[in-house]
Amino acid sequence: MVVGLRHFARSVGCLLIAGGIGTEAELEMLGTLEIRLARGFLLGRPRPVADQVGDGRELRPGA
């Protein structure tokens, strides 16, 4: 399934992000499959959006 998604993403020119990466084995498999973007507990615990993008003002319409 992941190989199919990777092929589709490449054929339409978009990025594929793997989610839920929790183990080294999962991360290694992504490397084998040439998936370059990932997120999950292994790579960092979730944080509030405001911590990621500043104070969050740019997320509110009309701000």
mmCIF file of the N, C-alpha and C atoms, coordinates in Angstrom:
data_MODEL
# 
_entry.id   MODEL 
# 
loop_
_atom_site.group_PDB 
_atom_site.id 
_atom_site.type_symbol 
_atom_site.label_atom_id 
_atom_site.label_alt_id 
_atom_site.label_comp_id 
_atom_site.label_asym_id 
_atom_site.label_entity_id 
_atom_site.label_seq_id 
_atom_site.pdbx_PDB_ins_code 
_atom_site.Cartn_x 
_atom_site.Cartn_y 
_atom_site.Cartn_z 
_atom_site.occupancy 
_atom_site.B_iso_or_equiv 
_atom_site.pdbx_formal_charge 
_atom_site.auth_seq_id 
_atom_site.auth_comp_id 
_atom_site.auth_asym_id 
_atom_site.auth_atom_id 
_atom_site.pdbx_PDB_model_num 
ATOM 1   N N  . MET A 1 1  ? 0.819  -1.189 0.000   1.00 0.00 ? 1  MET A N  1 
ATOM 2   C CA . MET A 1 1  ? 0.000  0.000  0.000   1.00 0.00 ? 1  MET A CA 1 
ATOM 3   C C  . MET A 1 1  ? 0.871  1.264  0.000   1.00 0.00 ? 1  MET A C  1 
ATOM 4   N N  . VAL A 1 2  ? 1.902  1.263  0.847   1.00 0.00 ? 2  VAL A N  1 
ATOM 5   C CA . VAL A 1 2  ? 2.776  2.435  0.929   1.00 0.00 ? 2  VAL A CA 1 
ATOM 6   C C  . VAL A 1 2  ? 3.498  2.660  -0.397  1.00 0.00 ? 2  VAL A C  1 
ATOM 7   N N  . VAL A 1 3  ? 3.932  1.585  -1.032  1.00 0.00 ? 3  VAL A N  1 
ATOM 8   C CA . VAL A 1 3  ? 4.605  1.710  -2.326  1.00 0.00 ? 3  VAL A CA 1 
ATOM 9   C C  . VAL A 1 3  ? 3.649  2.315  -3.352  1.00 0.00 ? 3  VAL A C  1 
ATOM 10  N N  . GLY A 1 4  ? 2.388  1.907  -3.322  1.00 0.00 ? 4  GLY A N  1 
ATOM 11  C CA . GLY A 1 4  ? 1.394  2.476  -4.227  1.00 0.00 ? 4  GLY A CA 1 
ATOM 12  C C  . GLY A 1 4  ? 1.168  3.951  -3.968  1.00 0.00 ? 4  GLY A C  1 
ATOM 13  N N  . LEU A 1 5  ? 1.070  4.327  -2.691  1.00 0.00 ? 5  LEU A N  1 
ATOM 14  C CA . LEU A 1 5  ? 0.913  5.740  -2.349  1.00 0.00 ? 5  LEU A CA 1 
ATOM 15  C C  . LEU A 1 5  ? 2.135  6.551  -2.767  1.00 0.00 ? 5  LEU A C  1 
ATOM 16  N N  . ARG A 1 6  ? 3.326  5.969  -2.565  1.00 0.00 ? 6  ARG A N  1 
ATOM 17  C CA . ARG A 1 6  ? 4.557  6.649  -2.975  1.00 0.00 ? 6  ARG A CA 1 
ATOM 18  C C  . ARG A 1 6  ? 4.553  6.881  -4.486  1.00 0.00 ? 6  ARG A C  1 
ATOM 19  N N  . HIS A 1 7  ? 4.165  5.860  -5.244  1.00 0.00 ? 7  HIS A N  1 
ATOM 20  C CA . HIS A 1 7  ? 4.106  5.987  -6.708  1.00 0.00 ? 7  HIS A CA 1 
ATOM 21  C C  . HIS A 1 7  ? 3.115  7.072  -7.124  1.00 0.00 ? 7  HIS A C  1 
ATOM 22  N N  . PHE A 1 8  ? 1.933  7.053  -6.510  1.00 0.00 ? 8  PHE A N  1 
ATOM 23  C CA . PHE A 1 8  ? 0.923  8.064  -6.827  1.00 0.00 ? 8  PHE A CA 1 
ATOM 24  C C  . PHE A 1 8  ? 1.443  9.467  -6.517  1.00 0.00 ? 8  PHE A C  1 
ATOM 25  N N  . ALA A 1 9  ? 2.027  9.651  -5.327  1.00 0.00 ? 9  ALA A N  1 
ATOM 26  C CA . ALA A 1 9  ? 2.539  10.962 -4.933  1.00 0.00 ? 9  ALA A CA 1 
ATOM 27  C C  . ALA A 1 9  ? 3.583  11.467 -5.927  1.00 0.00 ? 9  ALA A C  1 
ATOM 28  N N  . ARG A 1 10 ? 4.466  10.583 -6.330  1.00 0.00 ? 10 ARG A N  1 
ATOM 29  C CA . ARG A 1 10 ? 5.496  10.986 -7.297  1.00 0.00 ? 10 ARG A CA 1 
ATOM 30  C C  . ARG A 1 10 ? 4.886  11.325 -8.649  1.00 0.00 ? 10 ARG A C  1 
ATOM 31  N N  . SER A 1 11 ? 3.893  10.552 -9.072  1.00 0.00 ? 11 SER A N  1 
ATOM 32  C CA . SER A 1 11 ? 3.317  10.772 -10.398 1.00 0.00 ? 11 SER A CA 1 
ATOM 33  C C  . SER A 1 11 ? 2.531  12.077 -10.487 1.00 0.00 ? 11 SER A C  1 
ATOM 34  N N  . VAL A 1 12 ? 1.967  12.534 -9.372  1.00 0.00 ? 12 VAL A N  1 
ATOM 35  C CA . VAL A 1 12 ? 1.221  13.793 -9.396  1.00 0.00 ? 12 VAL A CA 1 
ATOM 36  C C  . VAL A 1 12 ? 2.017  14.963 -8.833  1.00 0.00 ? 12 VAL A C  1 
ATOM 37  N N  . GLY A 1 13 ? 3.258  14.707 -8.405  1.00 0.00 ? 13 GLY A N  1 
ATOM 38  C CA . GLY A 1 13 ? 4.128  15.786 -7.941  1.00 0.00 ? 13 GLY A CA 1 
ATOM 39  C C  . GLY A 1 13 ? 3.818  16.308 -6.552  1.00 0.00 ? 13 GLY A C  1 
ATOM 40  N N  . CYS A 1 14 ? 3.351  15.436 -5.659  1.00 0.00 ? 14 CYS A N  1 
ATOM 41  C CA . CYS A 1 14 ? 3.104  15.893 -4.296  1.00 0.00 ? 14 CYS A CA 1 
ATOM 42  C C  . CYS A 1 14 ? 4.000  15.144 -3.313  1.00 0.00 ? 14 CYS A C  1 
ATOM 43  N N  . LEU A 1 15 ? 4.004  15.608 -2.081  1.00 0.00 ? 15 LEU A N  1 
ATOM 44  C CA . LEU A 1 15 ? 4.828  15.001 -1.040  1.00 0.00 ? 15 LEU A CA 1 
ATOM 45  C C  . LEU A 1 15 ? 4.009  13.997 -0.243  1.00 0.00 ? 15 LEU A C  1 
ATOM 46  N N  . LEU A 1 16 ? 4.649  12.925 0.172   1.00 0.00 ? 16 LEU A N  1 
ATOM 47  C CA . LEU A 1 16 ? 4.019  11.905 0.997   1.00 0.00 ? 16 LEU A CA 1 
ATOM 48  C C  . LEU A 1 16 ? 4.658  11.965 2.378   1.00 0.00 ? 16 LEU A C  1 
ATOM 49  N N  . ILE A 1 17 ? 3.826  12.057 3.409   1.00 0.00 ? 17 ILE A N  1 
ATOM 50  C CA . ILE A 1 17 ? 4.311  12.111 4.782   1.00 0.00 ? 17 ILE A CA 1 
ATOM 51  C C  . ILE A 1 17 ? 3.781  10.891 5.522   1.00 0.00 ? 17 ILE A C  1 
ATOM 52  N N  . ALA A 1 18 ? 4.689  10.086 6.057   1.00 0.00 ? 18 ALA A N  1 
ATOM 53  C CA . ALA A 1 18 ? 4.299  8.923  6.849   1.00 0.00 ? 18 ALA A CA 1 
ATOM 54  C C  . ALA A 1 18 ? 3.997  9.372  8.266   1.00 0.00 ? 18 ALA A C  1 
ATOM 55  N N  . GLY A 1 19 ? 2.908  8.885  8.823   1.00 0.00 ? 19 GLY A N  1 
ATOM 56  C CA . GLY A 1 19 ? 2.522  9.263  10.178  1.00 0.00 ? 19 GLY A CA 1 
ATOM 57  C C  . GLY A 1 19 ? 2.523  8.073  11.119  1.00 0.00 ? 19 GLY A C  1 
ATOM 58  N N  . GLY A 1 20 ? 2.600  8.370  12.394  1.00 0.00 ? 20 GLY A N  1 
ATOM 59  C CA . GLY A 1 20 ? 2.521  7.332  13.407  1.00 0.00 ? 20 GLY A CA 1 
ATOM 60  C C  . GLY A 1 20 ? 3.789  6.524  13.578  1.00 0.00 ? 20 GLY A C  1 
ATOM 61  N N  . ILE A 1 21 ? 4.939  7.109  13.268  1.00 0.00 ? 21 ILE A N  1 
ATOM 62  C CA . ILE A 1 21 ? 6.207  6.391  13.376  1.00 0.00 ? 21 ILE A CA 1 
ATOM 63  C C  . ILE A 1 21 ? 6.591  6.317  14.854  1.00 0.00 ? 21 ILE A C  1 
ATOM 64  N N  . GLY A 1 22 ? 6.641  5.089  15.376  1.00 0.00 ? 22 GLY A N  1 
ATOM 65  C CA . GLY A 1 22 ? 6.902  4.907  16.796  1.00 0.00 ? 22 GLY A CA 1 
ATOM 66  C C  . GLY A 1 22 ? 8.102  4.043  17.112  1.00 0.00 ? 22 GLY A C  1 
ATOM 67  N N  . THR A 1 23 ? 8.667  3.368  16.098  1.00 0.00 ? 23 THR A N  1 
ATOM 68  C CA . THR A 1 23 ? 9.806  2.488  16.349  1.00 0.00 ? 23 THR A CA 1 
ATOM 69  C C  . THR A 1 23 ? 10.909 2.722  15.335  1.00 0.00 ? 23 THR A C  1 
ATOM 70  N N  . GLU A 1 24 ? 12.116 2.334  15.712  1.00 0.00 ? 24 GLU A N  1 
ATOM 71  C CA . GLU A 1 24 ? 13.255 2.429  14.785  1.00 0.00 ? 24 GLU A CA 1 
ATOM 72  C C  . GLU A 1 24 ? 13.022 1.568  13.549  1.00 0.00 ? 24 GLU A C  1 
ATOM 73  N N  . ALA A 1 25 ? 12.394 0.409  13.730  1.00 0.00 ? 25 ALA A N  1 
ATOM 74  C CA . ALA A 1 25 ? 12.128 -0.487 12.600  1.00 0.00 ? 25 ALA A CA 1 
ATOM 75  C C  . ALA A 1 25 ? 11.215 0.182  11.568  1.00 0.00 ? 25 ALA A C  1 
ATOM 76  N N  . GLU A 1 26 ? 10.206 0.899  12.046  1.00 0.00 ? 26 GLU A N  1 
ATOM 77  C CA . GLU A 1 26 ? 9.314  1.622  11.132  1.00 0.00 ? 26 GLU A CA 1 
ATOM 78  C C  . GLU A 1 26 ? 10.078 2.702  10.379  1.00 0.00 ? 26 GLU A C  1 
ATOM 79  N N  . LEU A 1 27 ? 10.931 3.410  11.082  1.00 0.00 ? 27 LEU A N  1 
ATOM 80  C CA . LEU A 1 27 ? 11.730 4.458  10.451  1.00 0.00 ? 27 LEU A CA 1 
ATOM 81  C C  . LEU A 1 27 ? 12.679 3.880  9.416   1.00 0.00 ? 27 LEU A C  1 
ATOM 82  N N  . GLU A 1 28 ? 13.311 2.767  9.734   1.00 0.00 ? 28 GLU A N  1 
ATOM 83  C CA . GLU A 1 28 ? 14.206 2.107  8.779   1.00 0.00 ? 28 GLU A CA 1 
ATOM 84  C C  . GLU A 1 28 ? 13.447 1.660  7.528   1.00 0.00 ? 28 GLU A C  1 
ATOM 85  N N  . MET A 1 29 ? 12.244 1.131  7.714   1.00 0.00 ? 29 MET A N  1 
ATOM 86  C CA . MET A 1 29 ? 11.445 0.697  6.568   1.00 0.00 ? 29 MET A CA 1 
ATOM 87  C C  . MET A 1 29 ? 11.118 1.867  5.656   1.00 0.00 ? 29 MET A C  1 
ATOM 88  N N  . LEU A 1 30 ? 10.844 3.024  6.231   1.00 0.00 ? 30 LEU A N  1 
ATOM 89  C CA . LEU A 1 30 ? 10.581 4.209  5.407   1.00 0.00 ? 30 LEU A CA 1 
ATOM 90  C C  . LEU A 1 30 ? 11.785 4.554  4.545   1.00 0.00 ? 30 LEU A C  1 
ATOM 91  N N  . GLY A 1 31 ? 12.978 4.431  5.128   1.00 0.00 ? 31 GLY A N  1 
ATOM 92  C CA . GLY A 1 31 ? 14.190 4.676  4.347   1.00 0.00 ? 31 GLY A CA 1 
ATOM 93  C C  . GLY A 1 31 ? 14.317 3.695  3.194   1.00 0.00 ? 31 GLY A C  1 
ATOM 94  N N  . THR A 1 32 ? 14.002 2.435  3.468   1.00 0.00 ? 32 THR A N  1 
ATOM 95  C CA . THR A 1 32 ? 14.051 1.409  2.429   1.00 0.00 ? 32 THR A CA 1 
ATOM 96  C C  . THR A 1 32 ? 13.055 1.724  1.308   1.00 0.00 ? 32 THR A C  1 
ATOM 97  N N  . LEU A 1 33 ? 11.909 2.250  1.683   1.00 0.00 ? 33 LEU A N  1 
ATOM 98  C CA . LEU A 1 33 ? 10.869 2.576  0.707   1.00 0.00 ? 33 LEU A CA 1 
ATOM 99  C C  . LEU A 1 33 ? 11.040 3.963  0.082   1.00 0.00 ? 33 LEU A C  1 
ATOM 100 N N  . GLU A 1 34 ? 12.101 4.659  0.463   1.00 0.00 ? 34 GLU A N  1 
ATOM 101 C CA . GLU A 1 34 ? 12.408 6.003  -0.037  1.00 0.00 ? 34 GLU A CA 1 
ATOM 102 C C  . GLU A 1 34 ? 11.326 7.021  0.306   1.00 0.00 ? 34 GLU A C  1 
ATOM 103 N N  . ILE A 1 35 ? 10.729 6.879  1.490   1.00 0.00 ? 35 ILE A N  1 
ATOM 104 C CA . ILE A 1 35 ? 9.795  7.872  2.019   1.00 0.00 ? 35 ILE A CA 1 
ATOM 105 C C  . ILE A 1 35 ? 10.641 8.826  2.852   1.00 0.00 ? 35 ILE A C  1 
ATOM 106 N N  . ARG A 1 36 ? 10.662 10.091 2.499   1.00 0.00 ? 36 ARG A N  1 
ATOM 107 C CA . ARG A 1 36 ? 11.593 11.039 3.109   1.00 0.00 ? 36 ARG A CA 1 
ATOM 108 C C  . ARG A 1 36 ? 10.998 11.920 4.199   1.00 0.00 ? 36 ARG A C  1 
ATOM 109 N N  . LEU A 1 37 ? 9.682  11.955 4.344   1.00 0.00 ? 37 LEU A N  1 
ATOM 110 C CA . LEU A 1 37 ? 9.046  12.798 5.357   1.00 0.00 ? 37 LEU A CA 1 
ATOM 111 C C  . LEU A 1 37 ? 8.225  11.925 6.290   1.00 0.00 ? 37 LEU A C  1 
ATOM 112 N N  . ALA A 1 38 ? 8.344  12.177 7.602   1.00 0.00 ? 38 ALA A N  1 
ATOM 113 C CA . ALA A 1 38 ? 7.619  11.364 8.570   1.00 0.00 ? 38 ALA A CA 1 
ATOM 114 C C  . ALA A 1 38 ? 7.354  12.151 9.841   1.00 0.00 ? 38 ALA A C  1 
ATOM 115 N N  . ARG A 1 39 ? 6.383  11.646 10.613  1.00 0.00 ? 39 ARG A N  1 
ATOM 116 C CA . ARG A 1 39 ? 6.082  12.221 11.912  1.00 0.00 ? 39 ARG A CA 1 
ATOM 117 C C  . ARG A 1 39 ? 5.665  11.080 12.827  1.00 0.00 ? 39 ARG A C  1 
ATOM 118 N N  . GLY A 1 40 ? 5.753  11.306 14.117  1.00 0.00 ? 40 GLY A N  1 
ATOM 119 C CA . GLY A 1 40 ? 5.366  10.285 15.077  1.00 0.00 ? 40 GLY A CA 1 
ATOM 120 C C  . GLY A 1 40 ? 6.113  10.455 16.387  1.00 0.00 ? 40 GLY A C  1 
ATOM 121 N N  . PHE A 1 41 ? 5.731  9.664  17.390  1.00 0.00 ? 41 PHE A N  1 
ATOM 122 C CA . PHE A 1 41 ? 6.322  9.788  18.724  1.00 0.00 ? 41 PHE A CA 1 
ATOM 123 C C  . PHE A 1 41 ? 7.828  9.549  18.714  1.00 0.00 ? 41 PHE A C  1 
ATOM 124 N N  . LEU A 1 42 ? 8.319  8.659  17.849  1.00 0.00 ? 42 LEU A N  1 
ATOM 125 C CA . LEU A 1 42 ? 9.757  8.414  17.780  1.00 0.00 ? 42 LEU A CA 1 
ATOM 126 C C  . LEU A 1 42 ? 10.514 9.680  17.388  1.00 0.00 ? 42 LEU A C  1 
ATOM 127 N N  . LEU A 1 43 ? 9.907  10.497 16.558  1.00 0.00 ? 43 LEU A N  1 
ATOM 128 C CA . LEU A 1 43 ? 10.570 11.684 16.028  1.00 0.00 ? 43 LEU A CA 1 
ATOM 129 C C  . LEU A 1 43 ? 10.300 12.935 16.838  1.00 0.00 ? 43 LEU A C  1 
ATOM 130 N N  . GLY A 1 44 ? 9.401  12.867 17.764  1.00 0.00 ? 44 GLY A N  1 
ATOM 131 C CA . GLY A 1 44 ? 9.092  14.019 18.609  1.00 0.00 ? 44 GLY A CA 1 
ATOM 132 C C  . GLY A 1 44 ? 7.652  13.972 19.069  1.00 0.00 ? 44 GLY A C  1 
ATOM 133 N N  . ARG A 1 45 ? 7.443  14.276 20.324  1.00 0.00 ? 45 ARG A N  1 
ATOM 134 C CA . ARG A 1 45 ? 6.083  14.279 20.868  1.00 0.00 ? 45 ARG A CA 1 
ATOM 135 C C  . ARG A 1 45 ? 5.284  15.421 20.263  1.00 0.00 ? 45 ARG A C  1 
ATOM 136 N N  . PRO A 1 46 ? 3.975  15.246 20.144  1.00 0.00 ? 46 PRO A N  1 
ATOM 137 C CA . PRO A 1 46 ? 3.129  16.335 19.635  1.00 0.00 ? 46 PRO A CA 1 
ATOM 138 C C  . PRO A 1 46 ? 3.263  17.582 20.509  1.00 0.00 ? 46 PRO A C  1 
ATOM 139 N N  . ARG A 1 47 ? 3.202  18.729 19.871  1.00 0.00 ? 47 ARG A N  1 
ATOM 140 C CA . ARG A 1 47 ? 3.268  20.010 20.579  1.00 0.00 ? 47 ARG A CA 1 
ATOM 141 C C  . ARG A 1 47 ? 2.115  20.880 20.121  1.00 0.00 ? 47 ARG A C  1 
ATOM 142 N N  . PRO A 1 48 ? 1.729  21.859 20.912  1.00 0.00 ? 48 PRO A N  1 
ATOM 143 C CA . PRO A 1 48 ? 0.682  22.783 20.472  1.00 0.00 ? 48 PRO A CA 1 
ATOM 144 C C  . PRO A 1 48 ? 1.086  23.482 19.165  1.00 0.00 ? 48 PRO A C  1 
ATOM 145 N N  . VAL A 1 49 ? 0.101  23.749 18.340  1.00 0.00 ? 49 VAL A N  1 
ATOM 146 C CA . VAL A 1 49 ? 0.363  24.405 17.062  1.00 0.00 ? 49 VAL A CA 1 
ATOM 147 C C  . VAL A 1 49 ? 1.101  25.720 17.269  1.00 0.00 ? 49 VAL A C  1 
ATOM 148 N N  . ALA A 1 50 ? 0.723  26.485 18.282  1.00 0.00 ? 50 ALA A N  1 
ATOM 149 C CA . ALA A 1 50 ? 1.361  27.779 18.523  1.00 0.00 ? 50 ALA A CA 1 
ATOM 150 C C  . ALA A 1 50 ? 2.862  27.625 18.738  1.00 0.00 ? 50 ALA A C  1 
ATOM 151 N N  . ASP A 1 51 ? 3.296  26.501 19.315  1.00 0.00 ? 51 ASP A N  1 
ATOM 152 C CA . ASP A 1 51 ? 4.733  26.263 19.494  1.00 0.00 ? 51 ASP A CA 1 
ATOM 153 C C  . ASP A 1 51 ? 5.431  26.039 18.161  1.00 0.00 ? 51 ASP A C  1 
ATOM 154 N N  . GLN A 1 52 ? 4.686  25.561 17.184  1.00 0.00 ? 52 GLN A N  1 
ATOM 155 C CA . GLN A 1 52 ? 5.255  25.238 15.876  1.00 0.00 ? 52 GLN A CA 1 
ATOM 156 C C  . GLN A 1 52 ? 5.341  26.457 14.962  1.00 0.00 ? 52 GLN A C  1 
ATOM 157 N N  . VAL A 1 53 ? 4.351  27.351 15.045  1.00 0.00 ? 53 VAL A N  1 
ATOM 158 C CA . VAL A 1 53 ? 4.252  28.442 14.071  1.00 0.00 ? 53 VAL A CA 1 
ATOM 159 C C  . VAL A 1 53 ? 4.289  29.826 14.712  1.00 0.00 ? 53 VAL A C  1 
ATOM 160 N N  . GLY A 1 54 ? 4.805  29.932 15.889  1.00 0.00 ? 54 GLY A N  1 
ATOM 161 C CA . GLY A 1 54 ? 4.847  31.226 16.550  1.00 0.00 ? 54 GLY A CA 1 
ATOM 162 C C  . GLY A 1 54 ? 3.703  31.330 17.538  1.00 0.00 ? 54 GLY A C  1 
ATOM 163 N N  . ASP A 1 55 ? 2.988  32.447 17.518  1.00 0.00 ? 55 ASP A N  1 
ATOM 164 C CA . ASP A 1 55 ? 1.919  32.637 18.508  1.00 0.00 ? 55 ASP A CA 1 
ATOM 165 C C  . ASP A 1 55 ? 0.561  32.156 18.012  1.00 0.00 ? 55 ASP A C  1 
ATOM 166 N N  . GLY A 1 56 ? 0.485  31.600 16.822  1.00 0.00 ? 56 GLY A N  1 
ATOM 167 C CA . GLY A 1 56 ? -0.763 31.050 16.315  1.00 0.00 ? 56 GLY A CA 1 
ATOM 168 C C  . GLY A 1 56 ? -1.666 32.043 15.617  1.00 0.00 ? 56 GLY A C  1 
ATOM 169 N N  . ARG A 1 57 ? -1.312 33.314 15.618  1.00 0.00 ? 57 ARG A N  1 
ATOM 170 C CA . ARG A 1 57 ? -2.188 34.318 14.995  1.00 0.00 ? 57 ARG A CA 1 
ATOM 171 C C  . ARG A 1 57 ? -2.448 34.022 13.529  1.00 0.00 ? 57 ARG A C  1 
ATOM 172 N N  . GLU A 1 58 ? -1.448 33.507 12.807  1.00 0.00 ? 58 GLU A N  1 
ATOM 173 C CA . GLU A 1 58 ? -1.612 33.261 11.380  1.00 0.00 ? 58 GLU A CA 1 
ATOM 174 C C  . GLU A 1 58 ? -2.578 32.117 11.084  1.00 0.00 ? 58 GLU A C  1 
ATOM 175 N N  . LEU A 1 59 ? -3.027 31.404 12.128  1.00 0.00 ? 59 LEU A N  1 
ATOM 176 C CA . LEU A 1 59 ? -3.961 30.296 11.934  1.00 0.00 ? 59 LEU A CA 1 
ATOM 177 C C  . LEU A 1 59 ? -5.427 30.754 12.002  1.00 0.00 ? 59 LEU A C  1 
ATOM 178 N N  . ARG A 1 60 ? -5.672 31.945 12.533  1.00 0.00 ? 60 ARG A N  1 
ATOM 179 C CA . ARG A 1 60 ? -7.045 32.440 12.682  1.00 0.00 ? 60 ARG A CA 1 
ATOM 180 C C  . ARG A 1 60 ? -7.418 33.280 11.467  1.00 0.00 ? 60 ARG A C  1 
ATOM 181 N N  . PRO A 1 61 ? -8.531 32.973 10.834  1.00 0.00 ? 61 PRO A N  1 
ATOM 182 C CA . PRO A 1 61 ? -8.970 33.797 9.698   1.00 0.00 ? 61 PRO A CA 1 
ATOM 183 C C  . PRO A 1 61 ? -9.168 35.243 10.127  1.00 0.00 ? 61 PRO A C  1 
ATOM 184 N N  . GLY A 1 62 ? -8.719 36.143 9.317   1.00 0.00 ? 62 GLY A N  1 
ATOM 185 C CA . GLY A 1 62 ? -8.902 37.564 9.571   1.00 0.00 ? 62 GLY A CA 1 
ATOM 186 C C  . GLY A 1 62 ? -7.944 38.158 10.590  1.00 0.00 ? 62 GLY A C  1 
ATOM 187 N N  . ALA A 1 63 ? -7.000 37.375 11.082  1.00 0.00 ? 63 ALA A N  1 
ATOM 188 C CA . ALA A 1 63 ? -6.064 37.901 12.081  1.00 0.00 ? 63 ALA A CA 1 
ATOM 189 C C  . ALA A 1 63 ? -4.946 38.668 11.422  1.00 0.00 ? 63 ALA A C  1 
# 
